[in-house]
């Protein structure tokens, strides 16, 4: 392969993306180079726009554009509920299944995973949203992993002084399963059969 610094650097960057290695990165780069006007130029512009305009909302953790968060500012939600998930990929998976019509709260990880501490997650912000917006129900949709369940019970404890009903996904969510990898049928079952955490002993 030709020793071209710009391409070598791009291979390194693309190889960091999930599911992609150096070989896949090289194929992508060749496709871009061979389609400079159709792919490379518009992609460069869109990436620059995303870098400039898209960021995580500091209140709910979802993505916002130009300081406007549709998740926080949506006023025509049919249900006054919040679904708490670990990451934005989980939010997208649930949204695409059309099984939940409420607000989302993205924690940004779980307690204990990748060095995350509870202070690093948007749990305090969640408590403030529940109190401020008088939320009826908080649905905890963390993964069925040790870290996910630890986070779920910490959230439950954090919300004990609110009036919200607290529930978690139940049947259909396999042990060790991650939300973003579940199919729509499994997600539907998990939401439909969610269980209350309010009645559990502290």
Secondary structure, 3 states (H helix, E strand, C coil): CCCCHHHHHHHHHHCCCCCCCHHHHHHHHHHHHHCHHHHHHHHHHHHHHHHHHEEECCCCCCEEECCECHHHHCCCCCCCEEEEECCHHHHHHHHHHCCCCCEEEECCCCCCHHHCCHHHCCHHHHHHHHHHCCCCEEEECCCCCHHHHHHHHHHHHHCCCCCCEEEECCCCCCCCCCHHHCCHHHHHHHHHCCEECCCCCC
